[in-house]
């Protein structure tokens, strides 16, 4: 039974049967590599995230020439908690109905005080679960751990055929292999904790529907870069601005205008995704950033030199577009660079056991495949890559929502980050010809 019984909705979306033909069951997006708001899978082509009004309005007012470099905006859905027959909490999306969703001009910040609610308190309106015993592993009333938000859906429905491994702070592989990027599960649990802590009235939430930009990639390799020399928005408090400026000063944001916020790259030699998170990125020097970029372009067997030209072409094109956007500022925005880990000379070995893959990769291959080309008939074509700007919760431009601060010229902090990225990739290309 849905804990928010303010609306009756019939079947909606291809996944509706999972939630009793009432709505679409949202599941963690397994390829989320950065950020703090949880990205949820809506369907194969669509993801969703908690709505922030500023970001929604920004998507609605994007200049046409920027749309090539941003996810397609697909509208809004209403989201609420539902309890299943076993007493677990899930998120379910319904068609948005005006005035029935919780107005959330800003979702609660991570450092905002949170009220404590047990799983039992969320089911008070449900006769099915009101008197059920607490499930093992779920938090009691006096705990605030993110572990309280356990959902079997993460294990039952969301998985990748390729395991993920997160590199720890000492650059050693963790022993655990899981079927989703570990950062995505972390964000999912924290997002549920934030929403539950302020869902006392069982209101509906609004979520943005956005294009799943990795949908067309079989083994998406994703680099999330925090762009610009400044991260705080014009409306940030002095305390928050000071925190953000310190992060920039202590990272490559100040020296390069860009820092690593997350990464996953498929490794042909081991058959798993190698993952990095934002804490790794914050501690990098300029040389460390170069090494991280090299690692992102390396598949465990060789450097993907075939990626240089198509990625550089995208970055140069984006730079030209942003230089024409006078008064725009993209504070705290990220840039995703995406390519396919299967689109390589050893792509045909992806399904083999790791020991067989190593043996076959070392065997002789046609000369046409030695440069990192695909085993597909179109191996002479450049590999498919994508570059997308995301996260516009702190973006602004002249006349946008009557913002009092008006900036002159293009966002040179962002442009500086693009220039640094282009220069490093060009140097890397020259060094590895």
Secondary structure as the mmCIF struct_conf table of DSSP 4:
data_model
#
loop_
_struct_conf.conf_type_id
_struct_conf.id
_struct_conf.beg_label_comp_id
_struct_conf.beg_label_asym_id
_struct_conf.beg_label_seq_id
_struct_conf.end_label_comp_id
_struct_conf.end_label_asym_id
_struct_conf.end_label_seq_id
STRN STRN1 UNK A 2 UNK A 2
BEND BEND1 UNK A 3 UNK A 3
BEND BEND2 UNK A 6 UNK A 6
BEND BEND3 UNK A 13 UNK A 13
TURN_TY1_P TURN_TY1_P1 UNK A 14 UNK A 15
HELX_RH_3T_P HELX_RH_3T_P1 UNK A 16 UNK A 19
TURN_TY1_P TURN_TY1_P2 UNK A 20 UNK A 21
BEND BEND4 UNK A 22 UNK A 23
STRN STRN2 UNK A 24 UNK A 28
TURN_TY1_P TURN_TY1_P3 UNK A 30 UNK A 31
BEND BEND5 UNK A 34 UNK A 34
BEND BEND6 UNK A 36 UNK A 37
HELX_LH_PP_P HELX_LH_PP_P1 UNK A 38 UNK A 39
STRN STRN3 UNK A 40 UNK A 43
TURN_TY1_P TURN_TY1_P4 UNK A 44 UNK A 45
STRN STRN4 UNK A 46 UNK A 50
HELX_RH_AL_P HELX_RH_AL_P1 UNK A 53 UNK A 60
TURN_TY1_P TURN_TY1_P5 UNK A 61 UNK A 61
HELX_RH_3T_P HELX_RH_3T_P2 UNK A 64 UNK A 69
STRN STRN5 UNK A 70 UNK A 70
HELX_LH_PP_P HELX_LH_PP_P2 UNK A 71 UNK A 72
STRN STRN6 UNK A 73 UNK A 83
TURN_TY1_P TURN_TY1_P6 UNK A 85 UNK A 86
BEND BEND7 UNK A 87 UNK A 87
STRN STRN7 UNK A 89 UNK A 95
TURN_TY1_P TURN_TY1_P7 UNK A 98 UNK A 100
STRN STRN8 UNK A 101 UNK A 101
HELX_LH_PP_P HELX_LH_PP_P3 UNK A 102 UNK A 103
BEND BEND8 UNK A 105 UNK A 106
HELX_LH_PP_P HELX_LH_PP_P4 UNK A 107 UNK A 109
TURN_TY1_P TURN_TY1_P8 UNK A 110 UNK A 111
BEND BEND9 UNK A 112 UNK A 112
HELX_RH_AL_P HELX_RH_AL_P2 UNK A 119 UNK A 122
TURN_TY1_P TURN_TY1_P9 UNK A 123 UNK A 125
TURN_TY1_P TURN_TY1_P10 UNK A 127 UNK A 131
HELX_LH_PP_P HELX_LH_PP_P5 UNK A 132 UNK A 135
TURN_TY1_P TURN_TY1_P11 UNK A 136 UNK A 137
BEND BEND10 UNK A 138 UNK A 138
TURN_TY1_P TURN_TY1_P12 UNK A 141 UNK A 142
HELX_RH_3T_P HELX_RH_3T_P3 UNK A 146 UNK A 148
TURN_TY1_P TURN_TY1_P13 UNK A 152 UNK A 152
HELX_RH_AL_P HELX_RH_AL_P3 UNK A 153 UNK A 156
TURN_TY1_P TURN_TY1_P14 UNK A 157 UNK A 157
BEND BEND11 UNK A 161 UNK A 162
STRN STRN9 UNK A 164 UNK A 166
STRN STRN10 UNK A 167 UNK A 167
TURN_TY1_P TURN_TY1_P15 UNK A 169 UNK A 170
BEND BEND12 UNK A 171 UNK A 171
HELX_LH_PP_P HELX_LH_PP_P6 UNK A 172 UNK A 172
STRN STRN11 UNK A 173 UNK A 173
HELX_LH_PP_P HELX_LH_PP_P7 UNK A 174 UNK A 174
BEND BEND13 UNK A 175 UNK A 175
STRN STRN12 UNK A 178 UNK A 178
BEND BEND14 UNK A 179 UNK A 180
HELX_RH_AL_P HELX_RH_AL_P4 UNK A 182 UNK A 197
TURN_TY1_P TURN_TY1_P16 UNK A 198 UNK A 198
TURN_TY1_P TURN_TY1_P17 UNK A 200 UNK A 201
STRN STRN13 UNK A 204 UNK A 204
STRN STRN14 UNK A 205 UNK A 211
TURN_TY1_P TURN_TY1_P18 UNK A 213 UNK A 216
TURN_TY1_P TURN_TY1_P19 UNK A 218 UNK A 219
STRN STRN15 UNK A 220 UNK A 227
BEND BEND15 UNK A 228 UNK A 229
BEND BEND16 UNK A 232 UNK A 232
TURN_TY1_P TURN_TY1_P20 UNK A 234 UNK A 235
HELX_RH_AL_P HELX_RH_AL_P5 UNK A 238 UNK A 249
TURN_TY1_P TURN_TY1_P21 UNK A 250 UNK A 250
BEND BEND17 UNK A 251 UNK A 251
HELX_RH_AL_P HELX_RH_AL_P6 UNK A 252 UNK A 256
BEND BEND18 UNK A 257 UNK A 257
STRN STRN16 UNK A 258 UNK A 267
TURN_TY1_P TURN_TY1_P22 UNK A 268 UNK A 271
STRN STRN17 UNK A 272 UNK A 276
HELX_RH_AL_P HELX_RH_AL_P7 UNK A 278 UNK A 282
TURN_TY1_P TURN_TY1_P23 UNK A 283 UNK A 283
HELX_RH_AL_P HELX_RH_AL_P8 UNK A 286 UNK A 296
TURN_TY1_P TURN_TY1_P24 UNK A 297 UNK A 297
STRN STRN18 UNK A 298 UNK A 298
BEND BEND19 UNK A 300 UNK A 302
STRN STRN19 UNK A 303 UNK A 303
TURN_TY1_P TURN_TY1_P25 UNK A 305 UNK A 306
HELX_RH_AL_P HELX_RH_AL_P9 UNK A 307 UNK A 322
TURN_TY1_P TURN_TY1_P26 UNK A 323 UNK A 324
TURN_TY1_P TURN_TY1_P27 UNK A 326 UNK A 327
STRN STRN20 UNK A 329 UNK A 331
TURN_TY1_P TURN_TY1_P28 UNK A 332 UNK A 332
STRN STRN21 UNK A 334 UNK A 340
TURN_TY1_P TURN_TY1_P29 UNK A 341 UNK A 342
BEND BEND20 UNK A 343 UNK A 344
TURN_TY1_P TURN_TY1_P30 UNK A 345 UNK A 346
HELX_RH_3T_P HELX_RH_3T_P4 UNK A 347 UNK A 349
TURN_TY1_P TURN_TY1_P31 UNK A 350 UNK A 351
BEND BEND21 UNK A 352 UNK A 352
HELX_RH_AL_P HELX_RH_AL_P10 UNK A 354 UNK A 361
TURN_TY1_P TURN_TY1_P32 UNK A 362 UNK A 362
BEND BEND22 UNK A 363 UNK A 363
HELX_RH_3T_P HELX_RH_3T_P5 UNK A 367 UNK A 369
TURN_TY1_P TURN_TY1_P33 UNK A 370 UNK A 371
BEND BEND23 UNK A 372 UNK A 372
BEND BEND24 UNK A 375 UNK A 376
TURN_TY1_P TURN_TY1_P34 UNK A 377 UNK A 380
BEND BEND25 UNK A 381 UNK A 381
HELX_LH_PP_P HELX_LH_PP_P8 UNK A 382 UNK A 384
STRN STRN22 UNK A 385 UNK A 390
TURN_TY1_P TURN_TY1_P35 UNK A 393 UNK A 393
STRN STRN23 UNK A 394 UNK A 396
TURN_TY1_P TURN_TY1_P36 UNK A 398 UNK A 399
HELX_RH_3T_P HELX_RH_3T_P6 UNK A 400 UNK A 402
BEND BEND26 UNK A 404 UNK A 404
BEND BEND27 UNK A 409 UNK A 410
HELX_RH_AL_P HELX_RH_AL_P11 UNK A 412 UNK A 431
TURN_TY1_P TURN_TY1_P37 UNK A 432 UNK A 432
#
